[in-house]
Amino acid sequence: MGIDWNNYQPSINELISLREAANFSGYTTNHLRLLISKEELWALKIDSIWVTTKEALQFYMDNKSNLGRPKKNP
Protein backbone atom coordinates (compact mmCIF):
# COMPACT_ATOMS: atom_id res chain seq x y z
CA MET A 1 0.00 0.00 0.00
CA GLY A 2 1.42 3.36 -1.03
CA ILE A 3 1.23 6.75 0.57
CA ASP A 4 -1.85 8.87 -0.16
CA TRP A 5 0.00 12.11 -0.94
CA ASN A 6 -3.30 14.03 -1.29
CA ASN A 7 -4.05 13.41 2.39
CA TYR A 8 -0.45 13.34 3.65
CA GLN A 9 -0.19 15.39 6.85
CA PRO A 10 3.23 15.03 8.47
CA SER A 11 3.85 16.42 11.92
CA ILE A 12 5.63 19.75 12.18
CA ASN A 13 8.69 17.91 13.52
CA GLU A 14 9.01 16.01 10.24
CA LEU A 15 9.19 19.12 8.04
CA ILE A 16 12.56 20.08 6.59
CA SER A 17 13.61 23.07 4.52
CA LEU A 18 14.61 22.65 0.90
CA ARG A 19 18.20 23.41 1.95
CA GLU A 20 18.09 20.45 4.35
CA ALA A 21 16.42 18.34 1.66
CA ALA A 22 19.20 19.30 -0.78
CA ASN A 23 21.86 18.26 1.72
CA PHE A 24 20.07 14.97 2.35
CA SER A 25 19.45 14.14 -1.32
CA GLY A 26 22.31 15.71 -3.25
CA TYR A 27 19.89 17.64 -5.47
CA THR A 28 20.05 21.42 -5.67
CA THR A 29 17.31 23.52 -4.12
CA ASN A 30 16.41 24.76 -7.61
CA HIS A 31 15.93 21.19 -8.80
CA LEU A 32 13.77 20.41 -5.78
CA ARG A 33 11.62 23.46 -6.60
CA LEU A 34 11.27 22.14 -10.15
CA LEU A 35 10.14 18.74 -8.84
CA ILE A 36 7.62 20.48 -6.59
CA SER A 37 6.26 22.56 -9.48
CA LYS A 38 5.88 19.37 -11.55
CA GLU A 39 4.14 17.74 -8.55
CA GLU A 40 6.75 14.99 -8.46
CA LEU A 41 7.77 15.79 -4.89
CA TRP A 42 5.37 16.46 -2.03
CA ALA A 43 5.92 19.85 -0.43
CA LEU A 44 4.07 22.48 1.52
CA LYS A 45 4.51 26.24 1.30
CA ILE A 46 4.43 28.00 4.65
CA ASP A 47 4.33 31.74 4.06
CA SER A 48 7.12 32.05 1.47
CA ILE A 49 9.12 28.96 2.49
CA TRP A 50 8.79 25.54 0.87
CA VAL A 51 9.20 22.54 3.16
CA THR A 52 9.07 18.81 2.56
CA THR A 53 9.88 15.68 4.55
CA LYS A 54 12.64 13.11 4.36
CA GLU A 55 9.92 10.51 3.81
CA ALA A 56 8.58 12.33 0.73
CA LEU A 57 12.09 12.89 -0.59
CA GLN A 58 13.09 9.26 -0.03
CA PHE A 59 9.89 8.14 -1.77
CA TYR A 60 10.77 10.29 -4.80
CA MET A 61 14.37 9.05 -4.89
CA ASP A 62 13.28 5.41 -4.60
CA ASN A 63 10.69 5.72 -7.38
CA LYS A 64 12.20 8.16 -9.87
CA SER A 65 13.43 7.21 -13.29
CA ASN A 66 17.19 6.76 -13.60
CA LEU A 67 17.26 8.77 -16.82
CA GLY A 68 19.00 12.12 -17.10
CA ARG A 69 22.09 13.57 -15.51
CA PRO A 70 23.28 12.07 -12.23
CA LYS A 71 22.68 14.05 -9.06
CA LYS A 72 25.57 15.95 -7.51
CA ASN A 73 27.43 14.35 -4.62
CA PRO A 74 26.39 15.72 -1.22
Buried (B, 14 or more C-beta within 10 A) or exposed (E): EEEEEEEEEBEEEEBBEBEBBBEBBEBEBEBBBEBBEEEEBBBBEEEEEBBBBBEBBEBBBEEEEEEEEEBEEE
